[in-house]
Amino acid sequence: MPLRIRKNRVPPPPLICPLTECMALLGGAWTPNVIWYLSGGPRRFGELRADIPRISAKVLSARLRELERKGVINRWVVPTSPPSVEYALSDLGRELLPAINAIIEVGIKLKKRAQTEQRARPGAVVADRATLDA
């Protein structure tokens, strides 16, 4: 006899789901990293490349354009010789920081749990980030 399907107690989402809207801003490879590094203040393209060494110039450029189009960051040309461009979080971008911080906290807990589980297995080799980068 099949199990009876229980009624879902969660209210139906609004027509435009707020979670979907927020995740659309955070989606995309490297997007949370770009937002994180801009949380410290305005950065130039080259500085962001140095902050996130594994990101390609093409992907960083695409992320910056996308985040500017979505209103998450502001871009302005600094009148220097030669001219340079700086990026900074908009008000909307700063509103995303608590969500990114919460994700980081969960990620830290997951990493600790994985390391604990790995240590518990006999013969397991545990490597931390410093060991992998060496």
Secondary structure, 3 states (H helix, E strand, C coil): CCCCCCCCCCCCCCCCCHHHHHHHHHCCCCHHHHHHHHCCCCEEHHHHHHHCCCCCHHHHHHHHHHHHHCCCEEEEEECCCCCEEEEEECHHHHHHHHHHHHHHHHHHHHHHHHHHHHHHCCCCCCCCHHHHHC
